[in-house]
Amino acid sequence: MEIMVKKIIRPLDLAAFAEEHAGVQVKVWANPTRAFRQERNALLAEFGEKVAERKSPEPGPKEKDYKNWRADWEKRFTAWFVQLWSQDPDPATHWTVEQVNALEDQDPRLVQWMTESSLQLLVDFGTLQKKA
């Protein structure tokens, strides 16, 4: 039997960060594909390798090269969350990298909370599904 897996979207209520954000939600893709999850793992592995390379006593990339790589990496990492937050059928709930960057300029703690809470939602969703 073939099961058609549907995208499951769960709200992340920003009031949990600050009550002033009551009524504002980010829509989080709660059951992303293995390939999508592996994209994040690959980004994190790449970051770890680059950090280790910089700490190595052997000559590594020049600082300018590292800064360029880091800016590109941050854009790709943010794009991963943009995809995680842009799967709801309503396009008005979708995000862009530019919107996330602008929000981070205004309130970096909020964006940090959004990313951490989204990842926790993925963990909790998977755990809850196993218990059912």
Buried (B, 14 or more C-beta within 10 A) or exposed (E): EEEEEEEEBBBBEBEEBEEEBEEEBBBBBBBBEEEBEEBBEEBEEBBEEBEEEEEEEEEBEEEEEBEEBBEEBBEEBBBBBBBBBBBBEEEEBBBEBEEBBEBBEEBEEBBEBBBEBBBEBBEEBEEEEEEE
